[in-house]
């Protein structure tokens, strides 16, 4: 039984090969791109809107509300990045209902790439919010002796972010395979439903953790401004 799409080679020519991870990643990206174009090409501000625009507004509003609750900041600047993370992971896991499909999030290379995106986005948002000097000064808190430990913490949480998503998706595949070999008629349906639920939960957790990391990098400046205004008043 193949538990990761990395082991499935769909096409090979000499040293070049196309595995299921890359193919299904392109499939998800293409599906999201085409769906976004079809839904947004005829947006309307009238009282009556299409069901697809209504669904899009519900999803975007829900993501904005979650970002605002987690970060306590205006969600506009974070919505494109965090929303894309959530939608990609959610759709990638949701397509598991399609026969023959394997979620690319079941590959450690995919989850590592997603975690690296978060690893790069955190300092970018932090620098944009506080400036480079103020942001990198956080690594010297509470003393310069903590610099290597703070850097190690950034690296370790990136690894944990990648392994957590990969482990949860892969473990569901393994359990489903075991139960399928024992009772091939009943458990597949139950495990399919459980897998869909787990996939959506993992998409939510990944996006929330990414937002937590970004919020921690961008909130220090605002906290300092609040303390300054309080002292001056």
Secondary structure by P-SEA (a helix, b strand, c coil): cccccccccccccccccccaaaaaaaaaaaaaaaaaaaaaccccccccccaaaaaaaaaaaaaaaaaaaacccccccaaaaaaaaaaaaaaaaaaccccccccccccaaaaaaaaaaaaaaaaaaaaaaccccccccccccccccaaaaaaaaaaaaaaaaaaaaaaaaaaaaaaaaaaaacccccaaaaaaaaaaaaaaaaaaaaaaaaaaaaaaacaaaaaaaaaaaaaac
